[in-house]
Amino acid sequence: MIRDSGAGFAVDKISPRAGEIDSSSQFPRDLWPQMGDLGVLA
């Protein structure tokens, strides 16, 4: 379940912004709280 949630988040939220993330070398700040809601930061 955790793996599926993480994979879904990556596909839905991170993949569409991969070009932006790669070009800026910065992970979008607005995604951190969403990752926290999934429980992957602790």
N, C-alpha and C positions, 0 to 999 in steps of 0.2 A: 504494500500500500504506500509506504514512504517513497519507494523507488518510482512508482507510477505517478505519484503527486509531483515529485521533482522533475521527472521527465516531461510531464504535461506542462509544468510551469516553464521549463526551458523552451519547449516548442511554442507555447502560446505567448509568452512574455519576452523571452530573451532573443530567440531566433529572429523575430521581425526587426530587432534593433541591433543585430550583430554588426552590421556595417558601421553604424554610429559608434558602437562600443570599440570596435577595432581601430577606427580612425582616430578616436579621441584618447584611446588607452585608459578610459575611465568607465567604471561600471555605473550606470544610472542610479542616482541617489533614491529615486522614487521606487525602485524595485526592492531595496533593502527591507522596508517594513513588510512588504508582501512575502518576502522570503521568511521573515520572522513569523508571520502568520502560519506558514507551513511548518515551522518548527525546525528549520534547517540551520539556524544560526547559533543554537545553543547546544 
